[in-house]
Amino acid sequence: MLKKKDNKWFYIVVQNPGTLNEEYMGFKHDETDKTFIPAFATKEEAQQCFLMMPKDVMHNKFEVQAVIQEDLISMASTSGFHVFLMDDTGRIKQRLG
């Protein structure tokens, strides 16, 4: 019998969900000059931090969504982004992947 792989989920902010322009919300870290996608352990942390994130709410729609870690890391690295696990205040806890 094959053992089922445990999938770890993280929450991210998606810009323009359900459209052709859908993308994961990413940022550039001022101190390291690295581009990254913020990920959160809980939906509540993502929603709380989202309130502090710079964003264009006049032209874009945003939604917090759950993503499997493996898919998130793969998509981010393909696009040249790192993934940082963050807390609800926007502080980086660790790099994922």
SVG drawing of the C-alpha trace seen along z (x, -y; Angstrom):
<svg xmlns="http://www.w3.org/2000/svg" viewBox="-13 -53 33 55">
<polyline fill="none" stroke="black" stroke-width="0.4" points="0.0,0.0 1.3,-3.4 1.6,-6.0 -0.4,-9.2 1.8,-12.2 0.8,-14.9 0.3,-18.2 0.9,-21.4 -1.3,-24.3 -0.5,-28.0 -2.6,-31.1 -1.7,-33.7 -3.3,-36.8 -4.4,-36.4 -4.8,-39.5 -7.7,-39.5 -8.9,-36.0 -10.9,-34.2 -9.7,-36.5 -7.1,-36.2 -5.0,-38.6 -5.0,-36.4 -1.7,-36.3 -0.2,-35.8 0.5,-39.0 4.2,-39.6 6.6,-42.2 10.2,-43.3 12.0,-43.1 13.7,-46.5 16.6,-45.2 17.5,-42.1 16.2,-43.3 14.6,-39.9 11.2,-39.5 8.9,-37.3 5.3,-36.0 4.1,-36.3 2.6,-33.1 0.7,-32.6 -0.1,-29.6 -3.7,-30.7 -6.3,-32.5 -6.8,-34.9 -3.1,-35.9 -3.3,-36.5 -6.4,-38.7 -4.9,-40.7 -1.6,-41.3 -3.4,-42.1 -4.8,-45.2 -1.3,-46.6 0.0,-45.6 0.4,-48.2 -2.3,-47.5 -4.4,-49.2 -7.9,-48.5 -9.3,-50.9 -8.2,-48.7 -7.8,-45.2 -9.7,-42.7 -8.0,-40.6 -8.8,-37.4 -7.1,-35.1 -6.8,-31.6 -5.2,-28.3 -2.4,-26.8 -0.5,-23.6 3.1,-24.3 4.6,-22.3 2.6,-24.2 3.3,-27.5 7.1,-26.9 7.2,-25.6 5.2,-28.5 7.2,-31.0 10.6,-29.7 9.5,-29.4 8.6,-33.1 11.8,-34.2 10.2,-34.7 11.0,-33.4 8.3,-32.5 8.4,-33.8 6.2,-32.6 5.0,-35.7 3.0,-36.5 0.0,-38.8 2.1,-41.9 4.2,-41.3 7.3,-40.0 9.2,-37.3 9.3,-34.0 11.2,-31.9 11.8,-31.2 9.9,-28.3 11.4,-26.0"/>
</svg>
